[in-house]
Amino acid sequence: MDENLKYKIAISLVPNIGDVLAKRLISYCGSAKAVFEEKKIALEKIPGIGEIISKAVVNQKVFKRAEEEIKFIEKNEITPLFYLDKEYPKRLTHCEDSPVILYFKGKANVNSEKVISIVGTREATDYGRQQCEKLIADLAIYNPIIVSGLAYGIDICAHKAAMENNLTTICGLAHGLDKIYPAIHTQAATKMLENGGWLTDFTSNVIPNRENFPRRNRIVAGMSDATIVIESKINGGSLITADIANSYNRDVFAFPGRVNDECSRGCNNLIKQNKAALIQSAADISYILGWEQTIKKAPIQKQLFIELKPEEDILVSLLKEKESMNVDDICLQAKMPMSKVSSLLLTLEFSGIVKSLPGKMYRLN
């Protein structure tokens, strides 16, 4: 165990100090330990600190609580992540108000190549759950970590869908790691530990008070490449996560819904105010985030001297005339139904003659 852990935990417990000021103190003094060894008069001169905070630091009353937390960490196999540690979520280091210290339980790599957060209303509709489940199933090929807040509705749906698709999932919590809230999600949360994990900046014995959830939301938004809002009411809590993600210059996406659906008003408003990009599928996300380039597809062996059927020859002749064609135009010019054209194009693709492109476009290989 890190011999300076006591000081790293203690500085996060000093009254009236937040993460920004705590990191400023450490920057000026050189380390968390050095902060507590500094004289009060010197601390007072640090911008933004003043007499009240410097007095609280010098009193060192937080050490007893820090030592209790270390015992809890050791007993429960918790990993403390200090903001200067290389294991700390690297995406959070770019956020000014990121936690000085985090507490992690699980096996996930919080610095995985692809991390996205999925949030939404606690009162999810069938539409919302279906979109969430399909989105995650379709994203599974890219193997992203799915981050959410373990709340009712979309959050727990995202966690469960991730596990069903063998994806790593992490829940950000608004309380200490000695409990799970809501308790009804304990079984799902426990299963997460097999491949994912729990993450919080709260010490044990902290209960999930209302004011804790925005703090939780900044972790969910900050440790992710992008935040996806599935469903939200006009004043839904997931909009806070979206606003935080925007403030961190992260991509924000939202699924649209019908204008008279209460659980879609928040998403529609995000899109209307240009605070989120409208998405309809996993393909939209993979395209915008550039994930398509990371998938290495096995090359298709083009068959030599293949004998085409008359209907296949018609499609190949059409594609020879243009660099690429939309499947609707192919149907129109070939005078064939969509079902027939789709089947023929698939056969030609397997043969290495035709290549499919984004946007239902096709060209000769």
VOBA-1610 file (N, C-alpha, C; in pm, whole numbers, padded with zeros to 5 digits, always signed):
BEGIN
Met+00084-00121+00000Met+00000+00000+00000Met+00088+00125+00000Asp+00049+00223-00076Asp+00120+00350-00087Asp+00133+00416+00050Glu+00256+00447+00091Glu+00278+00506+00224Glu+00222+00648+00234Asn+00199+00712+00120Asn+00143+00847+00120Asn-00008+00850+00099Leu-00070+00732+00095Leu-00213+00725+00069Leu-00294+00802+00173Lys-00249+00798+00296Lys-00321+00869+00403Lys-00335+01018+00369Tyr-00229+01076+00315Tyr-00232+01219+00283Tyr-00319+01245+00158Lys-00315+01152+00065Lys-00393+01167-00059Lys-00543+01161-00030Ile-00581+01073+00061Ile-00722+01066+00101Ile-00759+01186+00187Ala-00670+01220+00278Ala-00698+01328+00374Ala-00724+01462+00306Ile-00649+01492+00201Ile-00667+01623+00137Ile-00804+01635+00071Ser-00863+01522+00033Ser-00997+01525-00025Ser-01105+01541+00082Leu-01067+01526+00208Leu-01162+01533+00319Leu-01158+01666+00394Val-01065+01751+00358Val-01053+01881+00426Val-01180+01963+00402Pro-01244+02015+00507Pro-01367+02093+00491Pro-01346+02217+00402Asn-01447+02249+00324Asn-01449+02369+00240Asn-01348+02366+00125Ile-01292+02249+00100Ile-01199+02240-00012Ile-01259+02150-00119Gly-01249+02190-00240Gly-01297+02107-00351Gly-01179+02050-00427Asp-01209+01982-00536Asp-01101+01918-00612Asp-01008+02019-00678Val-01062+02129-00724Val-00979+02230-00792Val-00878+02289-00694Leu-00924+02331-00576Leu-00834+02390-00478Leu-00738+02287-00420Ala-00784+02165-00403Ala-00697+02060-00351Ala-00580+02038-00447Lys-00609+02033-00575Lys-00502+02013-00673Lys-00410+02135-00681Arg-00467+02253-00655Arg-00383+02373-00654Arg-00286+02368-00536Leu-00333+02325-00421Leu-00246+02311-00304Leu-00133+02213-00333Ile-00167+02099-00391Ile-00065+01998-00420Ile+00036+02051-00521Ser-00012+02127-00619Ser+00077+02184-00719Ser+00176+02281-00656Tyr+00127+02365-00565Tyr+00214+02464-00500Tyr+00312+02398-00404Cys+00267+02297-00332Cys+00350+02236-00227Cys+00434+02118-00276Gly+00395+02056-00384Gly+00473+01948-00440Gly+00415+01809-00422Ser+00335+01789-00319Ser+00271+01659-00295Ser+00163+01675-00190Ala+00076+01573-00178Ala-00029+01579-00076Ala+00033+01583+00063Lys+00137+01507+00084Lys+00205+01504+00214Lys+00264+01641+00246Ala+00324+01706+00146Ala+00386+01837+00167Ala+00284+01943+00205Val+00162+01927+00158Val+00055+02023+00193Val+00035+02026+00344Phe+00028+01907+00404Phe+00003+01898+00548Phe+00127+01933+00631Glu+00241+01936+00569Glu+00365+01973+00640Glu+00394+02122+00628Glu+00318+02191+00542Glu+00342+02334+00520Glu+00285+02416+00635Lys+00344+02531+00662Lys+00297+02620+00768Lys+00172+02695+00722Lys+00090+02730+00820Lys-00038+02795+00792Lys-00018+02926+00717Ile+00079+03003+00754Ile+00100+03134+00692Ile+00138+03121+00544Ala+00208+03014+00512Ala+00247+02990+00373Ala+00126+02943+00291Leu+00042+02861+00353Leu-00078+02812+00284Leu-00173+02926+00251Glu-00184+03021+00342Glu-00275+03134+00324Glu-00240+03218+00201Lys-00113+03214+00161Lys-00067+03296+00049Lys-00098+03232-00087Ile-00137+03104-00085Ile-00170+03036-00210Ile-00305+03088-00260Pro-00314+03131-00385Pro-00439+03188-00438Pro-00559+03096-00416Gly-00667+03156-00359Gly-00790+03083-00340Gly-00800+03004-00211Ile-00694+02999-00132Ile-00694+02917-00011Ile-00747+02995+00110Gly-00677+03094+00153Gly-00725+03178+00262Gly-00711+03115+00400Glu-00761+03186+00501Glu-00740+03146+00641Glu-00821+03022+00679Ile-00947+03014+00636Ile-01034+02904+00680Ile-00981+02768+00634Ile-00947+02759+00506Ile-00898+02632+00453Ile-00761+02599+00509Ser-00673+02698+00516Ser-00539+02672+00568Ser-00545+02626+00714Lys-00638+02679+00792Lys-00655+02637+00931Lys-00702+02492+00938Ala-00795+02456+00849Ala-00846+02319+00846Ala-00736+02220+00808Val-00647+02262+00719Val-00535+02176+00679Val-00439+02154+00794Val-00403+02261+00860Val-00306+02254+00969Val-00359+02174+01088Asn-00491+02179+01111Asn-00549+02105+01224Asn-00537+01954+01207Gln-00532+01910+01081Gln-00508+01769+01048Gln-00610+01674+01114Lys-00732+01721+01132Lys-00835+01637+01193Lys-00886+01528+01099Val-00849+01540+00972Val-00899+01444+00873Val-00818+01315+00871Phe-00706+01311+00938Phe-00619+01193+00932Phe-00687+01068+00989Lys-00760+01083+01096Lys-00824+00967+01157Lys-00922+00903+01059Arg-01000+00988+00992Arg-01096+00936+00894Arg-01023+00872+00776Ala-00913+00931+00735Ala-00834+00876+00624Ala-00779+00738+00660Glu-00734+00722+00783Glu-00681+00592+00828Glu-00790+00486+00834Glu-00911+00527+00871Glu-01025+00433+00871Glu-01057+00387+00729Glu-01047+00482+00634Glu-01076+00448+00495Glu-00971+00351+00439Ile-00848+00367+00478Ile-00743+00276+00433Ile-00772+00133+00479Lys-00820+00118+00600Lys-00857-00015+00650Lys-00969-00075+00566Phe-01068+00009+00531Phe-01179-00036+00448Phe-01129-00077+00309Ile-01038+00001+00254Ile-00981-00027+00121Ile-00908-00160+00121Glu-00827-00183+00223Glu-00749-00307+00231Glu-00839-00429+00250Lys-00941-00414+00331Lys-01031-00526+00361Lys-01116-00564+00241Asn-01154-00467+00160Asn-01250-00491+00052Asn-01188-00488-00088Glu-01056-00493-00095Glu-00985-00499-00223Glu-01024-00383-00316Ile-01023-00265-00259Ile-01051-00142-00335Ile-00919-00086-00387Thr-00922-00032-00507Thr-00804+00032-00564Thr-00821+00184-00559Pro-00739+00255-00479Pro-00745+00401-00480Pro-00670+00454-00602Leu-00726+00554-00668Leu-00666+00610-00788Leu-00646+00761-00767Phe-00524+00801-00737Phe-00489+00942-00716Phe-00471+01008-00853Tyr-00505+01135-00864Tyr-00511+01199-00995Tyr-00375+01207-01065Leu-00267+01188-00993Leu-00134+01188-01054Leu-00083+01047-01085Asp-00161+00945-01049Asp-00123+00806-01077Asp-00145+00775-01224Lys-00060+00691-01281Lys-00076+00654-01423Lys-00201+00569-01445Glu-00250+00502-01339Glu-00370+00419-01350Glu-00499+00501-01345Tyr-00489+00627-01303Tyr-00606+00715-01295Tyr-00667+00731-01435Pro-00801+00737-01447Pro-00863+00752-01580Pro-00807+00873-01655Lys-00736+00846-01762Lys-00664+00952-01833Lys-00757+01058-01890Arg-00877+01018-01927Arg-00970+01116-01983Arg-01014+01217-01878Leu-01022+01173-01754Leu-01060+01264-01645Leu-00951+01367-01614Thr-00827+01334-01645Thr-00719+01429-01614Thr-00731+01557-01695His-00809+01553-01802His-00830+01672-01886His-00944+01760-01833Cys-01007+01717-01724Cys-01120+01791-01667Cys-01073+01864-01541Glu-01091+01994-01538Glu-01039+02075-01428Glu-01092+02030-01292Asp-01221+01993-01287Asp-01282+01958-01159Asp-01284+01808-01134Ser-01197+01734-01200Ser-01194+01589-01178Ser-01153+01558-01035Pro-01199+01445-00980Pro-01169+01411-00841Pro-01020+01396-00813Val-00979+01443-00697Val-00840+01425-00654Val-00810+01277-00637Ile-00906+01204-00584Ile-00888+01060-00565Ile-01018+00987-00594Leu-01004+00872-00656Leu-01117+00785-00688Leu-01097+00651-00618Tyr-01208+00581-00599Tyr-01204+00448-00539Tyr-01268+00351-00638Phe-01191+00249-00677Phe-01237+00155-00780Phe-01235+00013-00729Lys-01342-00059-00758Lys-01349-00201-00726Lys-01388-00275-00852Gly-01307-00371-00892Gly-01336-00447-01013Gly-01211-00483-01089Lys-01232-00523-01215Lys-01121-00572-01297Lys-01104-00495-01428Ala-01183-00396-01451Ala-01179-00325-01579Ala-01055-00237-01591Asn-01016-00213-01715Asn-00911-00116-01745Asn-00980+00017-01773Val-00973+00108-01678Val-01045+00235-01693Val-00986+00322-01803Asn-00869+00282-01855Asn-00806+00356-01964Asn-00812+00277-02095Ser-00919+00203-02111Ser-00939+00126-02234Ser-00946+00220-02354Glu-00923+00165-02473Glu-00917+00247-02594Glu-01050+00316-02624Lys-01161+00248-02598Lys-01292+00304-02629Lys-01381+00298-02505Val-01429+00414-02462Val-01517+00422-02345Val-01631+00518-02378Ile-01755+00471-02362Ile-01870+00558-02385Ile-01965+00548-02266Ser-02034+00656-02238Ser-02135+00655-02133Ser-02273+00659-02197Ile-02364+00584-02137Ile-02502+00579-02184Ile-02593+00611-02067Val-02672+00715-02080Val-02758+00760-01971Val-02898+00788-02023Gly-02990+00805-01930Gly-03127+00835-01971Gly-03222+00835-01854Thr-03348+00844-01884Thr-03451+00858-01783Thr-03463+00733-01697Arg-03508+00754-01572Arg-03535+00642-01482Arg-03666+00574-01519Glu-03751+00644-01594Glu-03882+00591-01634Glu-03880+00553-01781Ala-03789+00466-01817Ala-03769+00429-01957Ala-03892+00363-02017Thr-03918+00393-02142Thr-04028+00330-02215Thr-03975+00206-02288Asp-04064+00129-02346Asp-04022+00014-02427Asp-03933+00060-02541Tyr-03968+00174-02600Tyr-03887+00229-02710Tyr-03744+00257-02662Gly-03731+00320-02546Gly-03599+00352-02493Gly-03516+00229-02464Arg-03579+00130-02400Arg-03506+00007-02368Arg-03463-00067-02496Gln-03552-00068-02595Gln-03519-00136-02721Gln-03403-00067-02792Gln-03405+00066-02794Gln-03296+00140-02858Gln-03164+00117-02784Cys-03170+00114-02652Cys-03052+00093-02571Cys-02992-00046-02597Glu-03075-00147-02593Glu-03029-00284-02613Glu-02973-00306-02753Lys-03041-00252-02853Lys-02994-00269-02991Lys-02864-00193-03014Leu-02856-00073-02958Leu-02735+00008-02974Leu-02613-00066-02920Ile-02624-00119-02800Ile-02511-00186-02737Ile-02477-00315-02810Ala-02579-00389-02854Ala-02553-00512-02930Ala-02478-00482-03058Asp-02516-00372-03125Asp-02452-00336-03252Asp-02313-00277-03232Leu-02287-00219-03113Leu-02156-00163-03083Leu-02057-00267-03033Ala-02107-00387-03004Ala-02023-00490-02943Ala-01901-00524-03027Ile-01911-00512-03159Ile-01799-00543-03246Ile-01678-00455-03218Tyr-01703-00334-03164Tyr-01594-00240-03135Tyr-01538-00256-02994Asn-01604-00338-02913Asn-01559-00371-02778Asn-01537-00247-02689Pro-01634-00157-02681Pro-01617-00041-02593Pro-01653-00075-02449Ile-01601+00002-02355Ile-01650-00005-02217Ile-01776+00080-02209Ile-01879+00027-02145Ile-02005+00099-02128Ile-02012+00151-01985Val-02023+00283-01971Val-02029+00347-01839Val-02168+00405-01818Ser-02224+00385-01699Ser-02351+00446-01665Ser-02358+00462-01513Gly-02479+00498-01463Gly-02490+00534-01323Gly-02567+00438-01235Leu-02602+00319-01286Leu-02669+00214-01210Leu-02810+00252-01165Ala-02863+00362-01215Ala-02997+00405-01175Ala-03103+00321-01244Tyr-03227+00340-01203Tyr-03340+00274-01269Tyr-03346+00317-01415Gly-03418+00243-01496Gly-03444+00282-01634Gly-03329+00253-01729Ile-03289+00356-01802Ile-03188+00340-01906Ile-03053+00296-01850Asp-03014+00348-01734Asp-02883+00314-01677Asp-02867+00163-01657Ile-02959+00103-01585Ile-02947-00040-01556Ile-02966-00121-01684Cys-03048-00072-01776Cys-03066-00139-01904Cys-02932-00143-01979Ala-02858-00033-01975Ala-02728-00027-02043Ala-02629-00125-01982His-02625-00129-01848His-02533-00221-01781His-02566-00366-01816Lys-02692-00402-01810Lys-02733-00540-01837Lys-02708-00577-01983Ala-02738-00486-02074Ala-02716-00513-02216Ala-02568-00532-02244Ala-02483-00453-02177Ala-02339-00468-02195Ala-02294-00607-02152Met-02340-00651-02037Met-02300-00784-01988Met-02353-00895-02077Glu-02473-00877-02130Glu-02530-00978-02219Glu-02450-00991-02348Asn-02382-00883-02386Asn-02300-00884-02507Asn-02151-00898-02476Asn-02122-00945-02353Asn-01984-00970-02311Asn-01895-00846-02317Leu-01955-00731-02288Leu-01879-00606-02285Leu-01851-00567-02139Thr-01741-00499-02119Thr-01707-00446-01987Thr-01800-00329-01955Thr-01850-00324-01834Thr-01935-00211-01794Thr-01896-00163-01655Ile-01893-00031-01639Ile-01855+00032-01512Ile-01968+00123-01467Cys-02000+00117-01338Cys-02102+00208-01285Cys-02037+00315-01199Gly-02074+00439-01225Gly-02033+00549-01140Gly-02135+00563-01027Leu-02087+00571-00903Leu-02177+00571-00787Leu-02174+00704-00712Ala-02288+00739-00653Ala-02302+00864-00579Ala-02290+00841-00429His-02212+00740-00391His-02194+00705-00250His-02070+00618-00238Gly-02037+00575-00117Gly-01920+00493-00095Gly-01939+00350-00144Leu-01830+00275-00151Leu-01835+00140-00205Leu-01873+00035-00101Asp-01926+00079+00011Asp-01974-00015+00113Asp-02121-00050+00092Lys-02181+00005-00013Lys-02324-00020-00038Lys-02351-00010-00188Ile-02469-00052-00228Ile-02515-00035-00366Ile-02652+00031-00362Tyr-02669+00136-00442Tyr-02797+00205-00450Tyr-02834+00223-00597Pro-02957+00188-00633Pro-03060+00126-00549Pro-03027-00021-00520Ala-03070-00067-00403Ala-03037-00201-00357Ala-03087-00310-00451Ile-03195-00282-00524Ile-03252-00381-00614Ile-03156-00417-00728His-03055-00332-00751His-02958-00356-00857His-02830-00421-00805Thr-02833-00470-00683Thr-02714-00531-00623Thr-02666-00651-00702Gln-02758-00736-00744Gln-02719-00857-00818Gln-02648-00821-00948Ala-02702-00725-01020Ala-02639-00682-01146Ala-02504-00618-01119Ala-02496-00536-01014Ala-02371-00470-00980Ala-02264-00571-00942Thr-02303-00673-00869Thr-02209-00777-00828Thr-02154-00851-00950Lys-02240-00877-01046Lys-02197-00944-01169Lys-02098-00857-01247Met-02114-00727-01236Met-02022-00634-01305Met-01878-00654-01263Leu-01858-00693-01138Leu-01722-00706-01084Leu-01642-00815-01154Glu-01709-00906-01223Glu-01639-01015-01292Glu-01554-00962-01406Asn-01599-00854-01468Asn-01528-00802-01585Asn-01522-00649-01586Gly-01611-00584-01510Gly-01618-00439-01509Gly-01578-00382-01375Gly-01666-00298-01317Gly-01632-00244-01186Gly-01722-00132-01140Trp-01693-00087-01016Trp-01763+00024-00953Trp-01662+00137-00932Leu-01706+00261-00953Leu-01616+00375-00941Leu-01687+00489-00868Thr-01617+00551-00775Thr-01674+00663-00700Thr-01563+00750-00645Asp-01597+00874-00609Asp-01499+00958-00538Asp-01544+00979-00393Phe-01643+00901-00349Phe-01691+00911-00212Phe-01630+00800-00126Thr-01596+00835-00004Thr-01546+00735+00089Thr-01661+00650+00142Ser-01627+00541+00208Ser-01730+00454+00266Ser-01812+00532+00369Asn-01932+00482+00393Asn-02027+00542+00488Asn-02093+00670+00438Val-02063+00711+00314Val-02133+00825+00255Val-02259+00773+00187Ile-02373+00827+00225Ile-02500+00781+00170Ile-02535+00858+00042Pro-02620+00802-00043Pro-02652+00867-00172Pro-02747+00985-00158Asn-02698+01093-00102Asn-02778+01216-00093Asn-02799+01277-00231Arg-02905+01356-00243Arg-02943+01415-00371Arg-02828+01494-00436Glu-02753+01569-00352Glu-02648+01655-00407Glu-02527+01575-00457Asn-02522+01446-00425Asn-02408+01365-00468Asn-02416+01325-00615Phe-02536+01325-00671Phe-02552+01271-00806Phe-02487+01356-00915Pro-02494+01490-00908Pro-02418+01568-01007Pro-02268+01540-01001Arg-02214+01516-00881Arg-02073+01480-00868Arg-02046+01346-00936Arg-02138+01253-00918Arg-02127+01123-00986Arg-02131+01142-01138Asn-02220+01230-01182Asn-02238+01251-01326Asn-02112+01303-01395Arg-02032+01384-01323Arg-01912+01437-01387Arg-01808+01327-01410Ile-01812+01223-01328Ile-01723+01108-01350Ile-01770+01029-01471Val-01901+01005-01480Val-01959+00931-01592Val-01927+01002-01724Ala-01943+01134-01726Ala-01917+01211-01848Ala-01769+01225-01876Gly-01691+01249-01771Gly-01549+01281-01789Gly-01462+01164-01827Met-01498+01043-01787Met-01412+00928-01817Met-01447+00863-01950Ser-01540+00926-02026Ser-01587+00868-02151Ser-01550+00953-02271Asp-01539+00887-02386Asp-01515+00960-02511Asp-01639+01035-02555Ala-01754+00979-02524Ala-01880+01040-02565Ala-01991+00998-02470Thr-02093+01083-02461Thr-02210+01053-02379Thr-02331+01040-02470Ile-02405+00932-02451Ile-02524+00905-02533Ile-02647+00911-02444Val-02741+00997-02479Val-02866+01008-02405Val-02974+00933-02484Ile-03029+00830-02422Ile-03130+00748-02491Ile-03268+00812-02480Glu-03312+00839-02359Glu-03440+00905-02334Glu-03422+01000-02216Ser-03492+01112-02218Ser-03486+01205-02106Ser-03607+01297-02106Lys-03657+01324-01989Lys-03761+01426-01976Lys-03697+01562-01989Ile-03777+01665-01996Ile-03726+01799-02026Ile-03631+01850-01917Asn-03649+01802-01794Asn-03558+01841-01685Asn-03492+01719-01622Gly-03469+01617-01703Gly-03412+01493-01652Gly-03269+01506-01605Gly-03232+01422-01509Gly-03097+01424-01456Gly-02990+01392-01558Ser-03025+01314-01660Ser-02926+01280-01762Ser-02884+01402-01843Leu-02968+01507-01842Leu-02930+01630-01912Leu-02814+01698-01842Ile-02803+01677-01710Ile-02688+01731-01636Ile-02561+01664-01686Thr-02567+01532-01704Thr-02452+01459-01756Thr-02415+01509-01895Ala-02517+01534-01979Ala-02492+01585-02114Ala-02427+01723-02111Asp-02476+01810-02023Asp-02418+01944-02010Asp-02272+01937-01963Ile-02245+01848-01868Ile-02108+01831-01819Ile-02018+01781-01932Ala-02067+01684-02007Ala-01989+01631-02119Ala-01959+01742-02221Asn-02058+01827-02247Asn-02035+01940-02338Asn-01930+02034-02283Ser-01933+02058-02152Ser-01835+02148-02091Ser-01694+02090-02098Tyr-01685+01959-02108Tyr-01555+01891-02121Tyr-01514+01875-02269Asn-01593+01932-02360Asn-01568+01921-02504Asn-01570+01776-02551Arg-01661+01698-02494Arg-01680+01561-02538Arg-01800+01554-02631Asp-01802+01453-02715Asp-01917+01434-02804Asp-02040+01395-02722Val-02154+01450-02760Val-02281+01414-02697Val-02377+01375-02809Phe-02443+01260-02790Phe-02539+01210-02888Phe-02674+01190-02821Ala-02780+01199-02898Ala-02914+01177-02843Ala-03003+01111-02947Phe-03084+01017-02900Phe-03185+00955-02986Phe-03309+01044-02988Pro-03361+01076-03105Pro-03482+01158-03111Pro-03605+01074-03078Gly-03713+01143-03048Gly-03840+01074-03022Gly-03955+01159-03070Arg-04075+01109-03058Arg-04193+01186-03100Arg-04209+01310-03014Val-04255+01417-03073Val-04260+01546-03006Val-04354+01547-02886Asn-04453+01458-02885Asn-04547+01457-02773Asn-04514+01351-02669Asp-04400+01283-02682Asp-04358+01184-02583Asp-04278+01252-02472Glu-04327+01240-02349Glu-04264+01307-02234Glu-04117+01267-02220Cys-04088+01138-02240Cys-03951+01089-02219Cys-03856+01118-02335Ser-03907+01184-02438Ser-03821+01222-02550Ser-03798+01373-02557Arg-03870+01448-02476Arg-03860+01594-02484Arg-03719+01644-02453Gly-03653+01580-02356Gly-03518+01621-02320Gly-03420+01598-02433Cys-03428+01480-02497Cys-03340+01448-02610Cys-03366+01541-02727Asn-03495+01561-02759Asn-03530+01648-02871Asn-03478+01790-02847Asn-03483+01833-02722Asn-03437+01967-02689Asn-03285+01978-02702Leu-03214+01874-02661Leu-03068+01873-02677Leu-03031+01889-02824Ile-03101+01816-02908Ile-03074+01821-03052Ile-03110+01958-03108Lys-03225+02010-03066Lys-03272+02141-03116Lys-03175+02253-03079Gln-03115+02243-02961Gln-03022+02346-02914Gln-02878+02319-02955Asn-02859+02221-03043Asn-02724+02183-03090Asn-02631+02142-02976Lys-02689+02085-02872Lys-02608+02034-02762Lys-02580+01884-02777Ala-02644+01824-02875Ala-02622+01682-02902Ala-02645+01655-03050Ala-02568+01560-03102Ala-02588+01518-03241Ala-02698+01412-03245Leu-02786+01422-03343Leu-02893+01324-03359Leu-02833+01194-03411Ile-02865+01085-03344Ile-02821+00954-03391Ile-02941+00861-03402Gln-02927+00762-03489Gln-03033+00664-03508Gln-02984+00521-03492Ser-02852+00505-03490Ser-02798+00369-03483Ser-02653+00372-03436Ala-02600+00252-03412Ala-02459+00238-03374Ala-02367+00285-03486Ala-02412+00271-03610Ala-02330+00313-03724Ala-02299+00462-03719Asp-02396+00542-03671Asp-02373+00686-03658Asp-02261+00715-03559Ile-02262+00644-03447Ile-02161+00665-03344Ile-02023+00620-03392Ser-02016+00501-03450Ser-01887+00450-03496Ser-01827+00539-03605Tyr-01914+00597-03689Tyr-01866+00685-03796Tyr-01811+00816-03738Ile-01887+00879-03648Ile-01846+01008-03593Ile-01721+00994-03507Leu-01712+00886-03430Leu-01596+00866-03342Leu-01478+00801-03414Gly-01496+00766-03540Gly-01387+00708-03617Gly-01353+00565-03581Trp-01448+00494-03526Trp-01421+00356-03483Trp-01413+00259-03600Glu-01476+00293-03712Glu-01480+00200-03826Glu-01339+00165-03873Gln-01246+00259-03859Gln-01111+00236-03905Gln-01035+00136-03818Thr-01087+00112-03696Thr-01016+00023-03604Thr-01055-00122-03622Ile-01158-00149-03703Ile-01201-00286-03727Ile-01129-00340-03850Lys-01052-00442-03830Lys-00980-00503-03940Lys-01062-00620-03995Lys-01114-00599-04113Lys-01195-00704-04175Lys-01106-00796-04257Ala-01136-00924-04250Ala-01060-01021-04329Ala-01087-00997-04476Pro-00982-00995-04559Pro-01002-00969-04702Pro-01083-01080-04768Ile-01171-01040-04857Ile-01253-01136-04930Ile-01178-01179-05055Gln-01163-01307-05072Gln-01094-01359-05189Gln-01186-01348-05311Lys-01143-01269-05405Lys-01224-01251-05525Lys-01215-01374-05613Gln-01329-01427-05650Gln-01331-01546-05733Gln-01298-01509-05878Leu-01208-01588-05938Leu-01168-01562-06076Leu-01262-01635-06173Phe-01290-01567-06285Phe-01369-01627-06393Phe-01503-01679-06342Ile-01565-01604-06249Ile-01693-01648-06197Ile-01801-01630-06304Glu-01890-01725-06308Glu-01999-01720-06406Glu-02120-01655-06339Leu-02158-01539-06388Leu-02268-01464-06328Leu-02402-01511-06383Lys-02500-01508-06295Lys-02638-01532-06339Lys-02687-01409-06412Pro-02788-01421-06497Pro-02837-01304-06574Pro-02872-01184-06487Glu-02940-01207-06375Glu-02980-01095-06288Glu-02857-01032-06221Glu-02757-01115-06185Glu-02634-01062-06126Glu-02558-00978-06229Asp-02559-01024-06352Asp-02489-00953-06459Asp-02549-00814-06481Ile-02683-00803-06463Ile-02749-00673-06478Ile-02696-00575-06373Leu-02684-00621-06249Leu-02636-00533-06142Leu-02490-00494-06163Val-02408-00591-06205Val-02266-00562-06229Val-02252-00461-06343Ser-02333-00474-06446Ser-02328-00380-06559Ser-02365-00239-06515Leu-02464-00229-06427Leu-02502-00097-06374Leu-02389-00034-06295Leu-02324-00114-06212Leu-02216-00063-06127Leu-02092-00027-06208Lys-02075-00089-06325Lys-01962-00055-06411Lys-01973+00087-06466Glu-02096+00133-06478Glu-02120+00264-06538Glu-02092+00379-06442Lys-02096+00352-06310Lys-02077+00458-06211Lys-01976+00413-06104Glu-01918+00511-06038Glu-01820+00481-05932Glu-01887+00409-05816Ser-02009+00450-05781Ser-02087+00383-05676Ser-02233+00417-05698Met-02321+00333-05640Met-02465+00355-05656Met-02537+00323-05526Asn-02644+00399-05501Asn-02731+00371-05388Asn-02820+00253-05423Val-02849+00170-05322Val-02928+00050-05347Val-03066+00084-05404Asp-03123+00199-05365Asp-03253+00238-05420Asp-03244+00266-05570Asp-03134+00331-05612Asp-03115+00358-05755Asp-03093+00229-05833Ile-03022+00135-05769Ile-02999+00006-05835Ile-03132-00064-05860Cys-03219-00064-05758Cys-03351-00127-05771Cys-03431-00063-05885Leu-03425+00071-05889Leu-03502+00146-05988Leu-03454+00114-06130Gln-03323+00118-06149Gln-03269+00098-06285Gln-03271-00049-06327Ala-03258-00138-06229Ala-03261-00280-06262Ala-03403-00333-06274Lys-03498-00252-06227Lys-03640-00288-06228Lys-03665-00418-06152Met-03603-00422-06033Met-03618-00537-05944Met-03658-00490-05806Pro-03729-00573-05729Pro-03768-00535-05593Pro-03645-00533-05500Met-03659-00460-05391Met-03549-00445-05295Met-03502-00580-05241Ser-03597-00668-05208Ser-03561-00797-05151Ser-03472-00876-05246Lys-03503-00870-05374Lys-03424-00943-05475Lys-03286-00881-05491Val-03281-00748-05501Val-03153-00679-05519Val-03062-00701-05399Ser-03118-00693-05280Ser-03037-00713-05158Ser-02975-00851-05156Ser-03053-00949-05195Ser-03003-01087-05198Ser-02891-01103-05301Leu-02910-01045-05418Leu-02809-01054-05524Leu-02680-00981-05485Leu-02695-00864-05427Leu-02577-00786-05386Leu-02498-00860-05278Leu-02568-00926-05186Leu-02501-01001-05081Leu-02419-01116-05141Thr-02478-01185-05238Thr-02406-01294-05305Thr-02282-01242-05377Leu-02297-01128-05446Leu-02185-01068-05518Leu-02076-01018-05423Glu-02121-00973-05305Glu-02023-00927-05205Glu-01942-01045-05152Phe-02010-01155-05124Phe-01941-01275-05076Phe-01842-01328-05181Ser-01873-01304-05306Ser-01787-01349-05415Ser-01670-01254-05440Gly-01671-01140-05370Gly-01563-01044-05385Gly-01578-00954-05506Ile-01696-00952-05566Ile-01718-00871-05686Ile-01769-00732-05652Val-01850-00723-05547Val-01912-00597-05506Val-01869-00563-05364Lys-01856-00435-05335Lys-01822-00390-05200Lys-01931-00297-05150Ser-01978-00321-05026Ser-02078-00233-04966Ser-02010-00115-04900Leu-02074+00002-04907Leu-02022+00126-04850Leu-02124+00185-04755Pro-02082+00280-04668Pro-02179+00345-04579Pro-02289+00415-04658Gly-02407+00421-04599Gly-02519+00490-04662Gly-02587+00407-04770Lys-02583+00275-04757Lys-02647+00184-04854Lys-02594+00202-04995Met-02464+00233-05004Met-02400+00249-05135Met-02321+00123-05170Tyr-02306+00099-05298Tyr-02231-00018-05346Tyr-02143+00022-05465Arg-02031-00048-05476Arg-01943-00029-05593Arg-01877-00163-05626Leu-01820-00169-05746Leu-01745-00289-05783Leu-01616-00296-05703Asn-01577-00414-05664Asn-01456-00430-05583Asn-01332-00420-05670
//
